[in-house]
Amino acid sequence: MSDVHLRLSKVHRHYGEGERQVRVLEAADLEVRGGELVAIVAPSGAGKSTLLHLSGLLERPQGGEVEITGIPTSKLNERGRTLLRRNTIGYVYQFHHLLPEFSALENVAMPQLIAGVDNAAAEKRALHLLDILGIAPRAQHRPAELSGGEQQRVAIARAAANHPRIILADEPTGNLDPATSEVVFEALAGLIREEGAAALIATHNFDLARRANRIVTLRNGLIETTTV
C-alpha cells in the first residue's frame, strides 16, 4: 500500500467541563494508508462519530495532531481547514442525501462541476464511478427510481467524484437489509482499491467489518486494533 493519507497522533477530545466532562479520546493514535479500508467497530456512544469528525476536520481536538496527506492541521485557520477538507476528503453518510430532481449521473457529476470540471469530463468520471460500483445501467434514473442499495452506491460514487485521498463513511449500510449491505460494502471496498484512497468506516456490522483490511475499536479513549 502507498503512503499514509490520514494520521492521528496523541489526539485528545472531551466534551463538557468539571464533573460533567466526558473524555472520548485520550492520546489516540491512528494511521490509514492509501488503498486501505479500516473499519471502526465500537458500542454506541464510544466515540465513532467523534473520530470521524476529527478525521474529517469537522471538529478540532483539544490536543494532539490530525494530519491529512502529511499536512498538520492544528495550526490551520477555518478557511485552510475548509479548503483541505473540500479537496481531499469524501463523505458517505447513513442516509444518501441525493438530490431528488437529478439523475444518478448528475448527482455524481455535480461536485465536479462545482469544483470547475467541465461537463463532459464530469459526466465521464461519473459514469466511470457508477460502472465500478455496478450501477452504470441506472445512470439516468432519479433517486426515487432506485433501490436503497442503488441510492447508497450513487452516494458512494458522489463521495469519490473529486478524487479524494480519504473517504469517511458513517454507518453507510445502516439502513439496508443484510444482503444489500453486503453488496454495498463490497462495492465500497472495490472502489477504495480502485481509487487508492484511504477509508475509515464506522459500522456495527462485524460480518462486514471483517472484510476490511483492519478493524479498530475505541476503548478507554484509545484506538485499538481488534481481532474480534
Beta strands, then each sheet from edge to edge (+ up, - down):
strand 1: 4-15
strand 2: 22-33
strand 3: 37-40
strand 4: 63-68
strand 5: 71-72
strand 6: 89-92
strand 7: 166-170
strand 8: 198-202
strand 9: 214-219
strand 10: 222-225
sheet 1: 2+ 1- 4+ 5-
sheet 2: 6+ 7+ 8+ 3+ 9+ 10-
end
